[in-house]
Amino acid sequence: MNEMTLGRRALMGAGLAAALPLPALAAYPDRALRWVVAYAAGGGTDVLARLVGATLSQRLGQPVVIENRPGGATNVGAEFTAKAPADGYTVMTADNGTLIFNTALFKRLPYDPARDFRPVGLMARFPLFLVTGEKPAAANVQELIGKTKASPVDCATAGIGSPHHLAMERLAREAGVRFNHVPYRGAAPALNDLIAGNVPLMVLDYPSGAEYLRSGKVKALAVFSPQPVEDMPGVPTIQAALSLRGFEAFAWQGVVAPKATPDAVVAQLTKELDATMKDPAVRARMQQIGLEPLTGGPAEFEALLERERGVWLPLIRDLGITLD
């Protein structure tokens, strides 16, 4: 009788345990989390991950270790994360390059953006500005477009297939003009050449150029965001200045985990990331370095991906832009 009672209790306990979410079985997290950054240390993506990771670590009660795995237009870090154990201890910064652009820029990827990752939450937008140097290419964006219709103007970007490049191409298409694309290996060398007067125009992300924009060393003709940037209120949006309804372009970043990461774990990560992104100190520091804080969980992340696919994949394919 006792054996039968103990057996029933054991079975009932096992069934109850099976029904419980993972954190109820073992406290999560119980060790350090690895945060993969698919860019080199010291850049804007790395700085953001370390800023957010420090507060997230405090909230989770465990270290968050930033692991830089640059290369292949984020393909190296993305492949590593896609193949990592889906146990909640590996996450990655993912941007529109990793999750959207690379699908069209490469014939074959070592990962599948839709099949290999699940969104955790959004973090930030990097505003993009159309800027000119101390000897302006034009007094304003309307004048620039008029000049460009008569004769294409050289425009520098951070590289082929970058958000900067694709923003330039979208502007050219919707405004009915053509720019001579001058790609660089990153924003810094392009900005140096703009300041030196070697190139008249550039698409510049705010974190890379905030110091120069705020000081007037370079002049912003317009911002690609749908609304003016808070601390650059005098810079018009391209949407408003050129009457291009619905026009917008920006770099953005969020956090993803391997696809099979348990729901309960993702829910906890989403909750703590959201709280981190609402932290006043984190938001103030982000705005100081030129980033726009974003909040939003998996549903908002998925909605953004859906919108972005509809805009950028056809553009990349129509123009034949490739990184192969």
C-alpha positions as CSV (number, residue, x, y, z in Angstrom):
1,M,0.0,0.0,0.0
2,N,2.8,2.4,1.0
3,E,4.8,1.4,-2.1
4,M,1.7,2.1,-4.3
5,T,1.1,5.5,-2.6
6,L,4.7,6.5,-3.0
7,G,4.6,5.4,-6.6
8,R,1.5,7.5,-7.3
9,R,3.0,10.5,-5.6
10,A,6.2,10.1,-7.5
11,L,4.3,10.0,-10.8
12,M,2.2,13.0,-9.8
13,G,5.3,14.9,-8.9
14,A,7.0,14.0,-12.2
15,G,3.9,15.1,-14.1
16,L,3.8,18.4,-12.2
17,A,7.5,19.0,-12.8
18,A,7.1,18.4,-16.5
19,A,4.3,21.0,-16.6
20,L,6.4,23.7,-14.8
21,P,8.3,26.2,-16.9
22,L,12.1,25.9,-16.9
23,P,12.8,28.6,-14.3
24,A,10.6,26.7,-11.8
25,L,12.8,23.7,-12.2
26,A,16.1,25.5,-11.9
27,A,16.7,29.1,-11.0
28,Y,17.5,31.0,-14.2
29,P,20.0,32.4,-14.7
30,D,22.4,30.5,-12.4
31,R,25.6,31.5,-14.3
32,A,27.0,34.2,-16.6
33,L,25.3,35.1,-19.9
34,R,27.3,35.4,-23.1
35,W,26.3,38.4,-25.3
36,V,27.7,38.1,-28.8
37,V,28.5,41.3,-30.7
38,A,29.3,40.6,-34.4
39,Y,31.4,43.8,-34.6
40,A,34.8,44.8,-33.3
41,A,35.3,46.1,-29.8
42,G,35.1,49.9,-29.4
43,G,32.4,50.6,-32.1
44,G,28.9,51.9,-31.5
45,T,27.4,48.4,-31.4
46,D,29.9,47.2,-28.8
47,V,29.4,50.4,-26.7
48,L,25.7,49.9,-26.7
49,A,25.9,46.2,-25.7
50,R,28.3,47.0,-22.8
51,L,26.1,49.8,-21.6
52,V,22.9,47.8,-21.7
53,G,24.6,44.6,-20.6
54,A,25.9,46.2,-17.4
55,T,22.4,47.1,-16.2
56,L,20.9,43.9,-17.4
57,S,23.6,42.0,-15.4
58,Q,22.5,43.8,-12.2
59,R,18.8,42.9,-12.9
60,L,19.6,39.3,-13.6
61,G,22.1,38.9,-10.8
62,Q,24.7,37.3,-13.0
63,P,27.5,38.6,-15.2
64,V,26.8,39.5,-18.8
65,V,30.0,38.9,-20.8
66,I,30.4,40.7,-24.1
67,E,32.0,38.4,-26.7
68,N,33.1,40.2,-29.9
69,R,33.0,38.0,-33.0
70,P,33.4,40.3,-36.0
71,G,33.6,39.4,-39.7
72,G,31.7,38.7,-42.8
73,A,29.2,41.6,-42.4
74,T,28.1,40.1,-39.1
75,N,27.8,36.5,-40.6
76,V,30.6,35.2,-38.3
77,G,28.8,36.2,-35.1
78,A,25.4,35.3,-36.4
79,E,26.5,31.8,-37.4
80,F,28.1,31.3,-34.0
81,T,24.9,32.3,-32.2
82,A,22.6,30.3,-34.4
83,K,24.7,27.2,-33.5
84,A,25.0,28.0,-29.7
85,P,23.1,25.9,-27.2
86,A,19.5,27.3,-26.9
87,D,19.6,27.4,-23.1
88,G,19.2,31.1,-22.5
89,Y,22.9,31.7,-21.8
90,T,23.8,33.1,-25.3
91,V,22.2,36.2,-26.8
92,M,23.3,38.4,-29.7
93,T,23.0,42.0,-30.8
94,A,21.1,41.8,-34.1
95,D,20.6,44.7,-36.5
96,N,18.9,45.3,-39.9
97,G,22.1,44.0,-41.6
98,T,22.0,40.7,-39.8
99,L,18.3,40.0,-40.0
100,I,17.2,41.8,-43.2
101,F,19.9,43.1,-45.6
102,N,22.2,40.0,-45.6
103,T,19.3,37.9,-46.9
104,A,19.6,39.8,-50.2
105,L,23.2,40.8,-50.1
106,F,24.5,37.2,-50.1
107,K,23.5,34.3,-52.3
108,R,24.1,31.9,-49.4
109,L,24.2,32.6,-45.6
110,P,25.6,30.3,-42.9
111,Y,22.5,31.0,-40.9
112,D,18.8,31.6,-41.6
113,P,17.5,34.9,-40.0
114,A,14.0,33.6,-39.7
115,R,14.6,30.0,-38.7
116,D,17.7,30.3,-36.4
117,F,16.8,33.2,-34.1
118,R,13.9,34.4,-31.9
119,P,13.5,38.1,-30.9
120,V,14.0,39.0,-27.3
121,G,13.6,42.8,-27.5
122,L,14.5,46.1,-29.2
123,M,17.2,48.4,-28.0
124,A,18.0,51.4,-30.1
125,R,17.8,53.3,-33.3
126,F,20.9,55.0,-34.9
127,P,19.6,58.2,-36.6
128,L,21.1,58.8,-40.1
129,F,21.8,62.3,-41.3
130,L,22.6,63.6,-44.8
131,V,25.6,65.9,-44.1
132,T,28.0,68.2,-45.9
133,G,31.3,69.7,-44.9
134,E,32.5,73.2,-44.1
135,K,32.1,74.0,-47.8
136,P,28.5,73.0,-48.2
137,A,27.4,71.0,-51.2
138,A,24.1,72.9,-50.9
139,A,22.4,75.3,-48.4
140,N,19.6,72.8,-47.8
141,V,18.3,69.4,-48.9
142,Q,15.9,70.9,-51.5
143,E,18.8,72.7,-53.2
144,L,20.9,69.6,-53.1
145,I,18.3,67.5,-54.8
146,G,17.9,70.2,-57.5
147,K,21.7,70.1,-58.1
148,T,21.7,66.4,-58.1
149,K,19.0,66.2,-60.8
150,A,21.3,68.3,-63.0
151,S,24.5,66.4,-62.2
152,P,25.0,63.4,-59.8
153,V,26.9,64.3,-56.6
154,D,29.4,62.1,-54.8
155,C,28.1,60.7,-51.6
156,A,30.1,58.8,-49.0
157,T,28.8,56.0,-46.8
158,A,30.1,53.5,-44.3
159,G,30.2,50.8,-46.9
160,I,28.3,48.8,-49.5
161,G,25.2,47.3,-48.1
162,S,25.3,49.4,-44.9
163,P,22.2,51.1,-43.6
164,H,23.9,54.4,-44.7
165,H,24.3,53.1,-48.3
166,L,20.7,51.8,-48.6
167,A,19.3,55.0,-47.1
168,M,21.1,56.9,-49.8
169,E,19.8,54.6,-52.5
170,R,16.2,54.9,-51.2
171,L,16.5,58.6,-51.2
172,A,17.8,58.6,-54.7
173,R,15.0,56.4,-55.9
174,E,12.2,58.3,-54.2
175,A,13.5,61.7,-55.1
176,G,14.2,60.8,-58.7
177,V,18.0,61.5,-58.6
178,R,21.3,59.6,-58.7
179,F,24.3,59.8,-56.4
180,N,27.8,58.7,-57.1
181,H,28.3,56.2,-54.3
182,V,31.7,56.5,-52.6
183,P,31.9,53.6,-50.1
184,Y,34.4,53.5,-47.2
185,R,35.3,50.8,-44.7
186,G,33.3,52.4,-41.9
187,A,32.0,55.8,-41.0
188,A,35.2,57.2,-39.5
189,P,37.3,57.3,-42.7
190,A,34.4,58.7,-44.7
191,L,33.9,61.4,-42.1
192,N,37.6,62.3,-42.2
193,D,37.4,62.7,-45.9
194,L,34.2,64.8,-45.6
195,I,35.9,67.2,-43.2
196,A,39.0,67.4,-45.4
197,G,36.9,68.3,-48.3
198,N,37.7,65.2,-50.3
199,V,34.0,64.3,-50.7
200,P,31.1,66.8,-50.6
201,L,28.3,64.7,-49.1
202,M,27.8,61.8,-46.7
203,V,25.2,59.7,-44.9
204,L,26.4,59.7,-41.3
205,D,25.0,57.9,-38.3
206,Y,24.6,60.1,-35.2
207,P,26.8,58.1,-32.8
208,S,29.7,58.3,-35.3
209,G,29.3,62.0,-35.9
210,A,27.5,63.5,-32.9
211,E,30.5,65.6,-31.8
212,Y,30.9,67.1,-35.2
213,L,27.2,67.7,-35.8
214,R,26.7,69.4,-32.4
215,S,29.8,71.6,-32.9
216,G,28.9,72.6,-36.5
217,K,32.1,71.0,-37.9
218,V,29.8,69.3,-40.4
219,K,26.3,70.5,-41.4
220,A,23.2,68.3,-41.4
221,L,21.0,69.0,-44.3
222,A,18.3,66.5,-43.2
223,V,17.6,63.5,-41.1
224,F,16.3,60.2,-42.5
225,S,14.2,59.5,-39.4
226,P,10.4,60.1,-39.5
227,Q,10.7,62.8,-36.7
228,P,13.4,65.3,-35.9
229,V,16.2,64.2,-33.6
230,E,15.6,65.6,-30.1
231,D,18.9,67.5,-29.7
232,M,19.0,68.5,-33.3
233,P,15.6,70.1,-33.6
234,G,16.5,72.5,-36.4
235,V,17.4,69.7,-38.8
236,P,14.3,68.8,-41.0
237,T,13.3,65.3,-41.9
238,I,13.7,64.2,-45.5
239,Q,10.1,63.1,-45.3
240,A,8.9,66.7,-44.6
241,A,11.5,68.6,-46.5
242,L,10.9,66.7,-49.8
243,S,7.3,65.8,-49.2
244,L,8.2,62.1,-49.4
245,R,5.3,60.6,-47.5
246,G,6.3,57.6,-45.3
247,F,10.0,58.0,-46.1
248,E,12.3,56.8,-43.3
249,A,15.6,55.0,-42.9
250,F,17.7,54.3,-39.8
251,A,20.0,51.7,-38.4
252,W,18.4,49.7,-35.5
253,Q,19.5,47.1,-33.0
254,G,17.8,44.5,-30.8
255,V,18.6,41.3,-28.9
256,V,18.0,37.8,-30.3
257,A,18.5,34.3,-28.9
258,P,18.9,30.9,-30.6
259,K,15.5,29.8,-32.0
260,A,14.9,26.9,-29.6
261,T,15.5,28.9,-26.4
262,P,12.6,28.1,-24.0
263,D,9.6,30.5,-23.9
264,A,9.9,31.0,-20.2
265,V,13.6,32.0,-20.5
266,V,12.9,34.4,-23.4
267,A,10.0,35.9,-21.4
268,Q,12.3,36.6,-18.5
269,L,15.0,38.1,-20.7
270,T,12.4,40.3,-22.4
271,K,11.1,41.5,-19.1
272,E,14.5,42.4,-17.8
273,L,15.7,43.9,-21.1
274,D,12.6,46.1,-21.3
275,A,13.2,47.3,-17.7
276,T,16.8,48.1,-18.6
277,M,15.8,50.1,-21.7
278,K,13.4,52.1,-19.5
279,D,16.1,52.9,-16.9
280,P,16.6,56.7,-16.9
281,A,20.4,56.4,-16.5
282,V,20.7,54.0,-19.5
283,R,18.4,56.2,-21.6
284,A,20.3,59.4,-20.7
285,R,23.7,57.8,-21.6
286,M,22.3,56.5,-24.9
287,Q,21.0,59.9,-25.9
288,Q,24.3,61.5,-24.9
289,I,26.2,59.3,-27.4
290,G,23.6,59.8,-30.2
291,L,21.3,56.8,-29.8
292,E,17.5,56.8,-29.6
293,P,16.4,54.2,-27.0
294,L,13.7,51.7,-28.2
295,T,11.5,49.5,-26.2
296,G,9.4,46.6,-27.4
297,G,9.3,42.8,-27.0
298,P,9.1,40.0,-29.5
299,A,5.8,41.1,-31.0
300,E,7.1,44.6,-31.7
301,F,10.4,43.2,-33.0
302,E,8.6,40.9,-35.4
303,A,6.4,43.7,-36.7
304,L,9.5,45.8,-37.4
305,L,11.1,42.9,-39.2
306,E,8.0,42.5,-41.4
307,R,8.0,46.2,-42.3
308,E,11.7,46.3,-43.0
309,R,11.7,43.2,-45.3
310,G,9.0,44.9,-47.4
311,V,11.1,48.0,-48.0
312,W,14.7,46.9,-48.2
313,L,14.8,43.4,-49.8
314,P,13.1,44.6,-53.1
315,L,15.4,47.7,-53.2
316,I,18.6,45.6,-52.8
317,R,17.5,43.1,-55.4
318,D,16.3,45.7,-57.9
319,L,19.6,47.5,-57.7
320,G,21.7,44.4,-57.8
321,I,23.6,45.2,-54.7
322,T,25.7,42.3,-53.5
323,L,28.5,41.5,-51.0
324,D,29.4,38.1,-52.6
